[in-house]
Amino acid sequence: MSHQTYNSSNWRCYICGKKSRQDWKACPARMVNARNVEVVVLHTVLNRILTSEYFLELLNKVQERFKDQEQLITQVKNTQAAIAKAEPAINNLLDALETQGIGSASVRLKEREAEKATLLAKLQELENKRTARELKVSKGRSSWSLRSGRAG
């Protein structure tokens, strides 16, 4: 099925793929109003596939997969420890630059600061994952969300 605009007008339609690839006589099927097809498909998806029961089942599966947070907590602790280790190293390099003006220390300082920025970004990502795993949606709230999505 191909999407086309008929006679350069605003009437959008779908036609058999054979007609668009070969010839209009290749298929006896008629053109179908695109708006009608799209409304039927959307209605079917929303009312037969994306039901509140399906949504709750999917939500339960996702929450079940996220139940074990031990690995995530370990990653957060390791990242925090790495940040705590990087901060004194940065301070030591700053002290060396201020007192001795060593040029090689400035290169190392930039590397350490970049390392710290990377670790902070990783920590933020892990915290976001932990927050997402703690998300709870009640049955009533999910039904309301689905109904409001259908109305819009």
C-alpha positions in Angstrom: 0.0 0.0 0.0 1.4 3.4 -1.0 0.5 6.9 0.2 -0.3 9.4 -2.5 -2.0 12.7 -3.2 -4.6 12.3 -5.9 -4.6 14.7 -8.9 -2.4 17.3 -7.0 -5.3 18.1 -4.7 -5.6 17.8 -1.0 -7.3 14.3 -1.2 -4.7 12.0 0.3 -5.2 8.3 -0.4 -3.6 4.9 -0.2 -3.3 2.7 -3.2 -2.1 -0.9 -3.9 1.7 -1.1 -4.2 1.4 -2.8 -7.5 -0.3 0.3 -9.0 2.5 2.5 -7.9 5.3 0.1 -8.9 3.8 -1.3 -12.1 0.7 0.1 -13.7 -2.8 1.3 -12.7 -4.2 -1.8 -14.3 -2.0 -4.2 -12.3 -4.5 -4.3 -9.4 -8.2 -4.0 -9.3 -8.3 -2.5 -5.8 -9.6 1.1 -5.5 -8.0 4.0 -3.8 -8.7 4.4 -0.1 -9.2 7.7 1.7 -6.0 8.1 3.8 -7.8 9.9 6.7 -10.3 7.0 7.1 -7.5 4.4 7.1 -5.5 6.4 9.6 -8.4 6.8 12.0 -9.2 3.1 11.9 -5.6 2.1 12.5 -5.2 4.6 15.4 -8.5 3.5 17.0 -7.5 -0.2 16.8 -4.0 0.5 18.3 -5.4 2.5 21.2 -8.4 0.4 22.0 -7.3 -3.2 21.2 -3.6 -3.1 21.6 -2.6 -0.3 24.0 -5.2 -1.2 26.7 -4.7 -0.3 30.4 -4.2 -4.0 31.2 -1.4 -4.2 28.6 0.1 -1.0 30.0 0.0 -2.3 33.6 1.5 -5.7 32.5 4.3 -3.9 30.7 4.9 -1.6 33.6 5.1 -4.6 36.0 7.6 -6.3 33.8 9.8 -3.2 33.6 9.6 -2.7 37.4 10.5 -6.4 38.0 13.6 -6.1 35.8 14.6 -3.0 37.8 14.0 -4.6 41.2 17.6 -5.6 41.8 19.4 -2.4 42.4 22.5 -3.8 44.1 24.6 -3.5 40.9 23.4 0.1 40.4 24.1 1.1 44.0 27.6 -0.4 43.7 28.3 1.6 40.5 27.1 4.8 42.3 29.4 4.1 45.3 32.4 3.4 43.0 31.8 6.5 41.0 31.5 8.6 44.2 34.8 7.1 45.5 36.5 7.9 42.2 35.3 11.5 42.4 36.5 11.8 46.0 39.9 10.4 44.9 40.1 12.9 41.9 39.3 16.0 44.0 42.5 15.9 46.2 44.6 15.1 43.2 43.2 18.2 41.5 43.9 20.3 44.6 47.5 19.0 44.8 48.1 19.9 41.2 46.7 23.4 41.8 49.0 23.8 44.8 52.0 22.7 42.6 51.0 25.2 39.9 50.7 28.1 42.4 53.9 27.4 44.3 56.2 26.2 41.6 54.6 27.1 38.3 55.4 23.7 36.8 54.1 23.6 33.2 53.6 19.9 33.1 51.3 20.1 36.1 48.9 22.3 34.1 48.5 19.5 31.5 47.9 16.9 34.2 45.4 19.3 35.9 43.4 19.6 32.7 43.3 15.8 32.4 42.2 15.4 36.0 39.5 18.0 35.6 38.2 16.2 32.5 38.2 12.9 34.4 36.3 14.5 37.2 33.7 16.0 34.8 33.3 12.6 33.2 32.8 11.0 36.6 30.2 13.6 37.6 28.3 13.0 34.4 28.4 9.2 35.0 27.2 9.8 38.5 24.3 11.9 37.3 23.3 9.2 34.8 23.4 6.5 37.5 21.3 8.7 39.8 18.7 9.2 37.0 18.6 5.5 36.5 18.0 4.9 40.2 15.2 7.5 40.3 13.6 5.9 37.2 13.7 2.5 38.8 11.8 3.8 41.8 9.0 5.1 39.7 5.6 3.8 40.8 2.4 4.2 38.8 -0.9 3.3 40.3 -3.6 1.5 38.3 -5.9 4.5 38.5 -3.2 6.9 37.3 -2.3 4.7 34.4 -5.9 4.4 33.3 -6.3 8.2 33.5 -3.1 8.7 31.5 -4.3 6.4 28.7 -7.7 8.0 28.6 -6.3 11.5 28.4 -3.8 10.4 25.7 -6.7 9.0 23.6 -8.8 12.2 24.0 -5.9 14.4 22.8 
